Each structure stands twice: as structure tokens, then as C-alpha cells.
């Protein structure tokens, strides 16, 4: 049967510390790339979520309004993008990108829809009898009608997907074990063998910076000096944002030089001199683009 696919790749991922789910690594790829594989065969595919994901050629992107308005609003945004593209496939596969084994359940949904051609769709039911509407196939016309009704009423912001689908004649289809397992917490991720490569990269970067800082301090015979790496990077970030990117290393160099001068003439100890220099650099950088302001 001909179908489009709406992939939900948004959400705040608060229980993952804000780490975006689509980029989590599983079995050599990302959760998003695995989900795109699961919907192969679709006439058109739209990924609903924040910008920044590298999408294959031809895959559409959309964003729910307002941002983080929930999966029901994301489904509506995906349908709108597909309609705008001119694709009018009779069925729409809705799939969240945080279920790495969802592809196991899709054939079961199609089998039941072929056996019951007059229903409005089918949603997955896990082995422990939990319904999962974000692994479902729905008649496009019926889904668009419900979106329109909801939009005219209370709206879809933070609305339940079950509420959006409540009036549809849907089949509940028991899918193979594990098909609906999703990633809401790091415990879920660990149980599924999903790795937080972003967190590992950040940890490796921090360790490298600390080692480099020790190396530089030793080279300048400053082993006893404490350097707040995070504060230095923060000041550099302010300078890059408020002035231009090359201002970041220039700002930290001058701040460090000023701190050294202050320490050399006995104005302050190492910690106080560096703290004062970085504080002034941050203040000057923030005020740089503000009209009529001068650094104190």
C-alpha cells in the first residue's frame, strides 16, 4: 500500500539531560538514521524536529509550532509539510525516532490493515498490552480531519496523541517483543545498548584540555597556578559572540597578560588577578555592541 512517513524527532529529552535522542548511537548508526531505514518504501518522508539533523536528499523537514509543543502538534506539522509537497498518499506511517526496533513491528501493522481495509488505521500494542500510537499507520484523510477539528478547538499544543486519535476506528496490533521499546532515560538507553557518543566526546575534550593546560603551565614553570578552564572558555565564548570569532583567543590572551602584570607588580595574587582580568574582559565584550556604553 502507498504511504508517507512522519518521523518525530523533537522533544526536550529532559530525562536524558537534554541530549538529543536522534543523534544517539546504536549499532553503527544514529537512532534517526535507523528510523529512516525503518520507513524505506515511503513515497515521501518528513522529519519533525529541530534543525541540525543531516537528512538524506529528498527527506523533508518540519517543526511543530510552538517548538516542543508535543507529539500531536508534531504530527500536524508533518502532515502539513507533506500536503505542501503535493504528496497525497492514502496512508501515513507515524514513527518516533527513539524506538530502535520499531521496524520489527511495521509488517504486523500492514498485515492487519490489509485484512481489515475499512478501518482508519492500526497502532502497535506491546507484549505487555501497552498501546504505542507513535508506531502506527493511519488513513491520511482521517488523520488530517482530526487535526483540523483539534486545531479549531482547544488546539494541539501539549495535547495527547491518544486524544487526537480518539474518534478514529483503529486496530490495536500486538507487535513482536521489543518493537516499542523506547529511550526515555539513560537506563533505557543502557538496556538497549545505546551509547551517548556526544557525552563521551565532551568528556574526552575536557580531559584533553586539562592535560594541555597542565602541559602549558609546566612549560612556563607555573605548576602552582590554578586555571579555571570553564571560566576562560566562557569569556572566550562571550567575546566570539559579541565581537567576532577571532576575538576569543585575543581576549583571553590579553586577559592573561593583564593578570600576569597585576601579579608581577604585587596588586593581587594569582587567583584574584586572573578572576579580575577575566571579569573585566567579559564585561567589555558584553558591552562592545551596546550603543553608548563604555567599560568601567
Residue frames relative to the residue before (quaternion, step in Angstrom):
aa qw qx qy qz dx dy dz
X 1.0000 0.0000 0.0000 0.0000 0.00 0.00 0.00
X 0.4866 -0.6748 0.4755 0.2860 3.55 -1.05 0.77
X 0.0939 0.8103 -0.5703 0.0963 3.57 -0.89 0.91
X 0.3123 -0.6677 0.6347 0.2320 3.50 -1.45 0.30
X 0.2568 -0.7626 0.5685 0.1715 3.57 -1.25 0.17
X 0.1414 -0.7452 0.6478 0.0715 3.53 -1.10 0.88
X 0.1104 -0.7941 0.5970 0.0272 3.56 -0.59 1.19
X 0.2492 -0.7734 0.5698 0.1229 3.55 -0.76 1.09
X 0.0565 0.8258 -0.5505 0.1090 3.56 -0.48 1.26
X 0.4991 0.6465 -0.4309 0.3837 3.56 1.16 0.60
X 0.3988 0.7207 -0.5182 0.2302 3.55 -1.09 -0.69
X 0.5183 -0.6789 0.4393 0.2782 3.55 -1.15 0.65
X 0.2301 -0.8004 0.5196 0.1908 3.61 1.24 -0.42
X 0.1126 0.8476 -0.5118 0.0840 3.58 0.99 0.84
X 0.6949 0.4657 -0.2872 0.4666 3.60 1.01 -0.72
X 0.6490 0.4340 -0.3210 0.5361 3.55 1.35 0.10
X 0.5621 -0.6226 0.3793 0.3907 3.55 1.23 0.35
X 0.6637 -0.5241 0.2989 0.4422 3.57 1.20 0.51
X 0.4499 0.6733 -0.4710 0.3498 3.62 1.23 0.07
X 0.4456 -0.7204 0.4529 0.2780 3.65 -0.59 1.07
X 0.4730 -0.7032 0.4605 0.2641 3.57 -0.80 1.02
X 0.6354 0.5692 -0.3697 0.3682 3.65 0.82 -0.84
X 0.7288 0.4504 -0.2475 0.4524 3.60 1.06 -0.68
X 0.4385 0.6861 -0.4746 0.3342 3.59 1.22 0.01
X 0.4085 -0.7467 0.4842 0.2027 3.56 -1.00 0.88
X 0.1029 0.7716 -0.6228 0.0789 3.52 -1.04 0.88
X 0.8671 -0.0523 0.0146 0.4952 3.54 -0.86 1.03
X 0.7787 -0.3913 0.1830 0.4550 3.55 0.83 1.01
X 0.7632 0.2566 -0.1777 0.5657 3.59 1.25 -0.05
X 0.5777 -0.5535 0.4445 0.4028 3.55 -1.28 -0.21
X 0.6396 -0.5023 0.3953 0.4270 3.56 -1.25 0.27
X 0.6400 0.5229 -0.3381 0.4501 3.59 1.03 -0.71
X 0.6643 0.4910 -0.3209 0.4633 3.61 0.89 -0.85
X 0.6338 0.5225 -0.3316 0.4641 3.59 1.06 -0.71
X 0.6477 0.5109 -0.3166 0.4683 3.59 1.03 -0.77
X 0.6219 0.5322 -0.3377 0.4646 3.57 1.04 -0.75
X 0.6279 0.5190 -0.3305 0.4765 3.58 1.07 -0.69
X 0.6469 0.5477 -0.3205 0.4229 3.57 1.02 -0.82
X 0.7425 0.3870 -0.2241 0.4987 3.62 1.10 -0.59
X 0.3109 0.7533 -0.5281 0.2387 3.59 1.18 0.30
X 0.6619 0.4414 -0.3676 0.4815 3.52 -0.96 0.89
X 0.5373 0.6172 -0.4072 0.4057 3.58 1.25 -0.27
X 0.5361 -0.6187 0.4651 0.3370 3.57 -1.09 0.69
X 0.7770 -0.0383 0.0505 0.6264 3.54 1.01 -0.90
X 0.1505 -0.7783 0.6059 0.0667 3.55 -1.14 0.70
X 0.0492 -0.7749 0.6295 0.0290 3.56 -1.01 0.84
X 0.2166 -0.7472 0.6177 0.1148 3.55 -1.01 0.91
X 0.1607 -0.7994 0.5760 0.0578 3.57 -0.65 1.15
X 0.4952 0.6287 -0.4764 0.3641 3.56 -0.60 1.16
X 0.7476 -0.3834 0.2730 0.4687 3.57 -1.28 -0.11
X 0.5582 -0.5741 0.4737 0.3667 3.54 -1.23 0.47
X 0.5761 0.6168 -0.4279 0.3233 3.55 -1.27 0.26
X 0.5968 0.5468 -0.3764 0.4507 3.57 1.24 -0.22
X 0.3830 -0.6989 0.5525 0.2442 3.58 -0.93 0.88
X 0.0749 -0.8279 0.5557 -0.0085 3.57 -0.40 1.24
X 0.5506 -0.6022 0.4573 0.3535 3.59 -1.08 0.66
X 0.6415 -0.5246 0.3924 0.3992 3.56 -1.21 0.51
X 0.7905 0.3131 -0.2414 0.4678 3.54 -0.93 0.92
X 0.5954 0.5442 -0.3738 0.4578 3.60 1.22 -0.30
X 0.3620 -0.7497 0.5211 0.1880 3.55 -0.79 1.07
X 0.1844 -0.7565 0.6104 0.1457 3.55 -1.28 0.34
X 0.0010 -0.7853 0.6187 -0.0252 3.55 -1.15 0.65
X 0.2037 -0.7613 0.6034 0.1214 3.54 -1.32 0.24
X 0.4403 -0.6812 0.5129 0.2810 3.55 -0.90 0.89
X 0.2303 -0.7630 0.5916 0.1216 3.56 -1.21 0.63
X 0.4873 -0.3299 -0.7908 0.1685 1.47 -1.34 2.15
X 0.6901 -0.4537 0.3412 0.4490 3.56 -1.26 0.20
X 0.8288 0.1567 -0.1686 0.5100 3.55 -1.11 0.83
X 0.3295 0.7669 -0.4871 0.2570 3.57 1.10 0.72
X 0.6533 -0.5437 0.3088 0.4268 3.58 1.25 0.06
X 0.6850 -0.5333 0.3175 0.3815 3.58 -1.25 0.40
X 0.6075 0.5440 -0.3800 0.4366 3.63 1.02 -0.59
X 0.6619 0.4827 -0.2954 0.4915 3.57 0.98 -0.86
X 0.6298 0.5316 -0.3361 0.4559 3.58 1.07 -0.68
X 0.6176 0.5290 -0.3435 0.4699 3.59 1.03 -0.73
X 0.6445 0.5212 -0.3162 0.4616 3.57 0.96 -0.86
X 0.6561 0.5062 -0.3103 0.4659 3.59 0.98 -0.86
X 0.6463 0.5213 -0.3165 0.4587 3.57 1.02 -0.78
X 0.6499 0.5083 -0.3142 0.4696 3.58 0.97 -0.84
X 0.6438 0.5263 -0.3236 0.4514 3.58 0.99 -0.83
X 0.6538 0.5094 -0.3150 0.4624 3.58 0.99 -0.83
X 0.6532 0.5051 -0.3117 0.4702 3.58 0.99 -0.80
X 0.6448 0.5174 -0.3179 0.4642 3.58 0.99 -0.83
X 0.6489 0.5213 -0.3072 0.4613 3.55 1.01 -0.85
X 0.6566 0.5181 -0.3102 0.4519 3.58 1.09 -0.70
X 0.5221 -0.6651 0.3930 0.3614 3.57 1.28 -0.28
X 0.5405 0.6162 -0.4171 0.3928 3.59 1.23 0.05
X 0.0810 -0.8213 0.5647 -0.0078 3.56 -0.74 1.09
X 0.1105 0.8169 -0.5564 0.1049 3.60 0.87 0.89
X 0.5332 -0.6820 0.3984 0.3032 3.61 -0.92 0.84
X 0.7741 0.2690 -0.1555 0.5516 3.60 1.15 -0.49
X 0.1626 -0.7707 0.6099 0.0873 3.54 -1.21 0.64
X 0.2373 -0.7474 0.6094 0.1173 3.54 -0.79 1.11
X 0.1193 -0.7795 0.6136 0.0398 3.57 -0.73 1.10
X 0.0841 0.8177 -0.5560 0.1230 3.54 -0.69 1.11
X 0.3213 -0.7176 0.5857 0.1970 3.57 -0.88 0.98
X 0.4709 -0.7239 0.4358 0.2538 3.56 -0.99 0.82
X 0.6323 0.5614 -0.3408 0.4108 3.62 1.21 0.01
X 0.5874 0.5274 -0.3871 0.4764 3.60 1.21 0.52
X 0.2304 -0.8434 0.4653 0.1380 3.60 0.11 1.24
X 0.7460 0.3665 -0.2247 0.5085 3.62 1.17 -0.42
X 0.2646 0.8053 -0.4970 0.1858 3.58 1.21 0.41
X 0.5897 0.6052 -0.3732 0.3829 3.60 1.05 -0.69
X 0.5730 0.5917 -0.3832 0.4179 3.60 1.17 -0.47
X 0.7355 0.4595 -0.2366 0.4380 3.57 1.04 -0.77
X 0.5477 0.6624 -0.3938 0.3258 3.59 1.13 -0.53
X 0.6461 0.5163 -0.3564 0.4347 3.68 0.84 -0.75
X 0.6256 0.5399 -0.3434 0.4463 3.61 1.04 -0.70
X 0.6308 0.5276 -0.3324 0.4618 3.57 1.03 -0.74
X 0.6685 0.4966 -0.3038 0.4627 3.58 0.90 -0.90
X 0.6232 0.5526 -0.3419 0.4351 3.59 0.97 -0.80
X 0.7002 0.4624 -0.2732 0.4704 3.56 0.89 -0.92
X 0.6344 0.5213 -0.3403 0.4583 3.58 1.05 -0.67
X 0.6394 0.5124 -0.3268 0.4709 3.57 1.03 -0.71
X 0.6770 0.4802 -0.2837 0.4802 3.58 1.11 -0.70
X 0.7688 0.2229 -0.1205 0.5872 3.61 1.21 -0.48
X 0.0800 -0.8815 0.4635 0.0404 3.60 0.54 1.17
X 0.6942 0.5075 -0.2833 0.4245 3.61 1.15 -0.37
X 0.5139 0.6321 -0.4332 0.3856 3.60 1.21 0.07
X 0.5515 -0.6274 0.4461 0.3213 3.57 -1.32 0.26
X 0.7941 -0.2165 0.1343 0.5517 3.55 1.23 -0.08
X 0.2825 -0.7342 0.5907 0.1795 3.51 -1.38 -0.11
X 0.1031 -0.7843 0.6088 0.0597 3.55 -1.05 0.81
X 0.5704 -0.6238 0.4265 0.3218 3.52 -1.16 0.66
X 0.1058 -0.7402 0.6601 0.0725 3.51 -1.25 0.66
X 0.3999 -0.7403 0.4898 0.2282 3.57 -0.72 1.06
X 0.6971 -0.4770 0.3365 0.4163 3.54 -1.30 0.25
X 0.7128 0.3958 -0.2577 0.5185 3.61 1.15 -0.52
X 0.5993 -0.6523 0.3133 0.3424 3.55 1.23 0.73
X 0.4514 0.6466 -0.4879 0.3743 3.60 1.01 0.78
X 0.3660 -0.7336 0.5326 0.2104 3.57 -0.80 1.03
X 0.0860 -0.7849 0.6131 0.0270 3.57 -1.03 0.83
X 0.1907 -0.8293 0.5159 0.0986 3.60 -0.04 1.28
X 0.6391 0.5185 -0.3370 0.4573 3.60 1.23 -0.28
X 0.6390 0.2859 -0.3515 0.6216 3.49 1.27 0.67
X 0.4232 0.7018 -0.4482 0.3571 3.51 0.31 1.30
X 0.2502 -0.7259 0.6209 0.1581 3.53 -1.33 0.45
X 0.0392 -0.8322 0.5508 -0.0507 3.55 -0.64 1.15
X 0.5381 -0.5924 0.4852 0.3521 3.54 -1.16 0.66
X 0.4879 -0.7159 0.4107 0.2844 3.57 -0.56 1.17
X 0.6668 0.5120 -0.3131 0.4418 3.59 0.85 -0.91
X 0.6639 0.4977 -0.3044 0.4678 3.59 0.99 -0.84
X 0.6589 0.5086 -0.3075 0.4612 3.57 0.98 -0.84
X 0.6556 0.5060 -0.3113 0.4660 3.58 0.97 -0.84
X 0.6190 0.5442 -0.3406 0.4523 3.59 1.05 -0.72
X 0.6807 0.4828 -0.2914 0.4676 3.58 0.92 -0.89
X 0.6087 0.5353 -0.3477 0.4713 3.58 1.09 -0.66
X 0.6600 0.5096 -0.3061 0.4594 3.57 0.95 -0.87
X 0.6488 0.5110 -0.3173 0.4662 3.59 0.95 -0.84
X 0.6760 0.4930 -0.2951 0.4614 3.57 0.89 -0.93
X 0.6493 0.5309 -0.3142 0.4447 3.58 1.01 -0.81
X 0.6646 0.4913 -0.3006 0.4759 3.57 1.08 -0.66
X 0.7006 0.4504 -0.2588 0.4892 3.55 1.20 -0.49
X 0.8513 -0.0668 0.0876 0.5129 3.54 -0.73 -1.15
X 0.4982 -0.6505 0.4365 0.3717 3.59 1.22 -0.32
X 0.5036 -0.6818 0.4624 0.2602 3.53 -1.31 0.23
X 0.4425 0.6994 -0.4657 0.3135 3.61 1.21 -0.07
X 0.8497 -0.0244 -0.0591 0.5233 3.54 -0.72 1.20
X 0.4182 0.7002 -0.4726 0.3339 3.57 1.17 0.50
X 0.5411 -0.6283 0.4612 0.3158 3.56 -1.20 0.56
X 0.4970 -0.6304 0.5019 0.3219 3.57 -1.07 0.72
X 0.6055 0.5482 -0.3592 0.4516 3.60 1.04 -0.68
X 0.6389 0.5135 -0.3253 0.4714 3.58 1.03 -0.73
X 0.6292 0.5376 -0.3287 0.4550 3.57 1.01 -0.80
X 0.7630 0.3882 -0.1865 0.4820 3.57 0.99 -0.89
X 0.3902 0.7966 -0.4270 0.1756 3.56 1.29 -0.26
X 0.7433 0.4249 -0.2379 0.4587 3.63 0.93 -0.78
X 0.5563 0.6230 -0.3910 0.3867 3.58 1.25 -0.13
X 0.4230 -0.6648 0.5560 0.2647 3.54 -1.23 0.61
X 0.0778 0.8421 -0.5191 0.1239 3.54 0.03 1.35
X 0.3760 -0.6798 0.5829 0.2381 3.51 -1.25 0.61
X 0.2530 -0.7088 0.6313 0.1869 3.53 -1.13 0.70
X 0.0776 -0.8330 0.5477 -0.0098 3.57 -0.48 1.18
X 0.3455 -0.7270 0.5555 0.2084 3.56 -0.70 1.07
X 0.1634 -0.8109 0.5602 0.0430 3.56 -0.66 1.15
X 0.6895 -0.4821 0.3269 0.4306 3.60 -1.19 0.38
X 0.6379 -0.5619 0.3788 0.3658 3.52 -1.12 0.75
X 0.7928 0.2961 -0.2387 0.4762 3.57 -0.92 0.94
X 0.4873 0.6967 -0.4271 0.3079 3.60 1.20 -0.32
X 0.7760 0.3424 -0.1747 0.5000 3.58 0.98 -0.82
X 0.3729 0.7201 -0.5064 0.2932 3.61 1.20 0.18
X 0.0448 -0.8254 0.5627 -0.0109 3.58 -0.68 1.08
X 0.4708 -0.6721 0.5120 0.2541 3.53 -1.35 0.20
X 0.0539 0.7988 -0.5950 0.0705 3.56 -0.33 1.27
X 0.7881 0.1669 -0.0714 0.5882 3.58 1.15 -0.66
X 0.6370 -0.5128 0.3930 0.4205 3.57 -1.27 0.17
X 0.5733 0.5589 -0.3864 0.4578 3.59 1.17 -0.43
X 0.6208 0.5245 -0.3319 0.4789 3.58 1.04 -0.78
X 0.6598 0.5197 -0.3056 0.4485 3.55 0.91 -0.98
X 0.6652 0.5045 -0.3061 0.4574 3.59 0.91 -0.92
X 0.6499 0.5282 -0.3195 0.4434 3.57 0.99 -0.84
X 0.7211 0.4221 -0.2354 0.4964 3.58 1.13 -0.67
X 0.4947 -0.6733 0.4229 0.3510 3.58 1.28 -0.09
X 0.4258 0.6938 -0.4643 0.3489 3.56 1.19 0.62
X 0.2433 -0.8009 0.5390 0.0940 3.54 -0.86 1.00
X 0.3477 -0.7044 0.5808 0.2132 3.53 -1.14 0.74
X 0.1415 -0.8339 0.5302 0.0595 3.55 0.25 1.29
X 0.5941 0.5712 -0.3622 0.4354 3.58 1.10 -0.67
X 0.6636 0.4932 -0.3048 0.4727 3.56 0.92 -0.92
X 0.6458 0.5154 -0.3224 0.4620 3.60 0.98 -0.79
X 0.6387 0.5228 -0.3246 0.4620 3.59 1.00 -0.79
X 0.6607 0.5077 -0.3047 0.4613 3.56 0.96 -0.90
X 0.6509 0.5092 -0.3172 0.4653 3.57 0.99 -0.83
X 0.6466 0.5126 -0.3196 0.4658 3.58 1.00 -0.80
X 0.6379 0.5251 -0.3239 0.4609 3.58 1.04 -0.76
X 0.6458 0.5229 -0.3178 0.4567 3.57 0.95 -0.87
X 0.6624 0.5031 -0.3073 0.4622 3.57 0.93 -0.89
X 0.6428 0.5221 -0.3213 0.4593 3.59 1.02 -0.80
X 0.6583 0.5103 -0.3101 0.4583 3.57 0.95 -0.87
X 0.6477 0.5143 -0.3210 0.4615 3.58 0.96 -0.82
X 0.6580 0.5013 -0.3092 0.4691 3.57 0.98 -0.85
X 0.6531 0.5119 -0.3095 0.4644 3.58 0.98 -0.87
X 0.6279 0.5340 -0.3311 0.4594 3.57 1.01 -0.80
X 0.6525 0.5019 -0.3135 0.4733 3.60 0.93 -0.85
X 0.6428 0.5329 -0.3201 0.4475 3.58 0.99 -0.85
X 0.6716 0.4922 -0.2956 0.4683 3.58 0.93 -0.91
X 0.6525 0.5151 -0.3194 0.4548 3.57 0.91 -0.88
X 0.6473 0.5061 -0.3163 0.4742 3.57 1.00 -0.80
X 0.6489 0.5285 -0.3246 0.4406 3.60 0.95 -0.85
X 0.7383 0.3745 -0.2120 0.5193 3.59 1.08 -0.72
X 0.4356 -0.7206 0.4322 0.3228 3.55 1.36 0.23
X 0.4752 0.6474 -0.4421 0.3994 3.55 0.94 1.02
X 0.1256 0.8577 -0.4921 0.0806 3.56 1.13 0.68
X 0.6988 0.4923 -0.2833 0.4348 3.60 1.05 -0.62
X 0.5580 0.6209 -0.3860 0.3926 3.57 1.27 -0.16
X 0.2766 -0.7495 0.5801 0.1586 3.55 -0.96 0.94
X 0.1030 -0.7942 0.5980 0.0329 3.59 -0.78 1.03
X 0.2761 -0.7396 0.5939 0.1551 3.57 -0.80 1.07
X 0.2697 -0.8125 0.4955 0.1468 3.56 0.06 1.32
X 0.6557 0.5268 -0.3226 0.4342 3.59 0.91 -0.87
X 0.6558 0.5014 -0.3158 0.4677 3.59 1.01 -0.78
X 0.6313 0.5264 -0.3322 0.4626 3.58 0.98 -0.82
X 0.6776 0.4822 -0.2927 0.4718 3.58 0.91 -0.90
X 0.6223 0.5432 -0.3421 0.4478 3.57 1.07 -0.72
X 0.6524 0.4960 -0.3125 0.4803 3.59 0.95 -0.87
X 0.6320 0.5256 -0.3289 0.4649 3.59 0.98 -0.80
X 0.6494 0.5258 -0.3119 0.4523 3.57 1.01 -0.81
X 0.6328 0.5204 -0.3270 0.4710 3.57 1.01 -0.80
X 0.6611 0.5093 -0.3057 0.4583 3.58 0.93 -0.92
X 0.6563 0.5156 -0.3123 0.4537 3.58 0.93 -0.89
X 0.6970 0.4748 -0.2697 0.4648 3.56 1.00 -0.85
X 0.7527 0.4238 -0.2180 0.4542 3.58 0.88 -0.96
X 0.7502 0.3165 -0.1855 0.5501 3.60 1.11 -0.59
X 0.6136 -0.4279 0.3575 0.5590 3.58 -0.02 -1.36
X 0.7009 -0.4969 0.2996 0.4148 3.58 -1.16 0.46
X 0.6823 0.4881 -0.3233 0.4378 3.64 0.81 -0.85
X 0.5319 0.6292 -0.4155 0.3853 3.59 1.22 -0.22
X 0.5383 0.6544 -0.4048 0.3437 3.61 1.15 -0.47
X 0.7349 0.3817 -0.2698 0.4914 3.66 0.61 -0.97
X 0.6138 0.5540 -0.3544 0.4368 3.59 1.06 -0.69
X 0.6575 0.5228 -0.3015 0.4511 3.56 0.97 -0.90
X 0.6956 0.4623 -0.2895 0.4676 3.58 0.84 -0.91
X 0.6051 0.5469 -0.3607 0.4524 3.60 1.09 -0.63
X 0.6927 0.4714 -0.2846 0.4657 3.57 0.83 -1.00
X 0.6278 0.5281 -0.3384 0.4610 3.60 1.01 -0.78
X 0.6643 0.4978 -0.3020 0.4687 3.57 0.96 -0.84
X 0.6344 0.5265 -0.3230 0.4647 3.56 1.02 -0.80
X 0.6590 0.5081 -0.3037 0.4640 3.57 0.96 -0.92
X 0.6372 0.5209 -0.3308 0.4617 3.57 1.00 -0.80
X 0.6514 0.5189 -0.3128 0.4566 3.57 1.01 -0.82
X 0.6360 0.5230 -0.3227 0.4668 3.56 1.02 -0.79
X 0.6642 0.5058 -0.3057 0.4577 3.56 0.91 -0.93
X 0.6507 0.5004 -0.3098 0.4798 3.57 1.01 -0.79
X 0.6649 0.5426 -0.3063 0.4119 3.57 0.97 -0.88
X 0.7477 0.3652 -0.2213 0.5085 3.58 1.03 -0.68
X 0.5888 -0.6506 0.3325 0.3456 3.53 1.29 0.38
X 0.3748 0.7442 -0.4852 0.2653 3.60 1.17 0.37
X 0.7981 -0.0640 0.0794 0.5938 3.58 1.07 -0.70
X 0.5418 -0.5855 0.4717 0.3757 3.54 -1.27 0.26
X 0.7615 -0.3991 0.2411 0.4502 3.59 -1.27 0.18
X 0.7062 0.4788 -0.2800 0.4399 3.58 0.72 -1.10
X 0.6864 0.4865 -0.2892 0.4566 3.58 0.86 -0.96
X 0.6500 0.5259 -0.3158 0.4486 3.58 0.98 -0.86
X 0.6825 0.4750 -0.2908 0.4732 3.57 0.91 -0.89
X 0.6407 0.5282 -0.3258 0.4520 3.59 0.97 -0.84
X 0.6725 0.4920 -0.2984 0.4654 3.58 0.93 -0.88
X 0.6605 0.5145 -0.3099 0.4507 3.57 0.94 -0.86
X 0.6770 0.4750 -0.2968 0.4775 3.58 0.92 -0.87
X 0.6287 0.5414 -0.3364 0.4455 3.58 1.03 -0.74
X 0.6670 0.4855 -0.2987 0.4798 3.57 0.96 -0.88
X 0.6368 0.5293 -0.3311 0.4524 3.60 0.98 -0.83
X 0.6410 0.5158 -0.3231 0.4676 3.58 0.98 -0.84
X 0.6582 0.5210 -0.3067 0.4487 3.60 0.94 -0.94
X 0.6746 0.4958 -0.2961 0.4597 3.57 0.87 -0.96
X 0.6517 0.5210 -0.3141 0.4530 3.58 0.97 -0.87
X 0.6598 0.5117 -0.3116 0.4536 3.59 0.93 -0.88
X 0.7267 0.4435 -0.2411 0.4659 3.56 1.00 -0.83
X 0.4381 0.7605 -0.4262 0.2190 3.57 1.24 -0.39
X 0.7820 0.3304 -0.1631 0.5027 3.57 0.90 -0.94
X 0.5400 0.6177 -0.4121 0.3963 3.57 1.25 0.01
X 0.4078 -0.7348 0.4767 0.2579 3.63 -0.57 1.05
X 0.8485 0.2285 -0.1601 0.4496 3.50 -1.11 0.76
X 0.6134 0.5329 -0.3670 0.4527 3.60 1.22 0.34
X 0.1006 -0.7679 0.6304 0.0535 3.49 -1.19 0.62
X 0.5277 -0.6173 0.4756 0.3380 3.52 -1.14 0.65
X 0.4282 -0.6905 0.5171 0.2693 3.55 -1.07 0.75
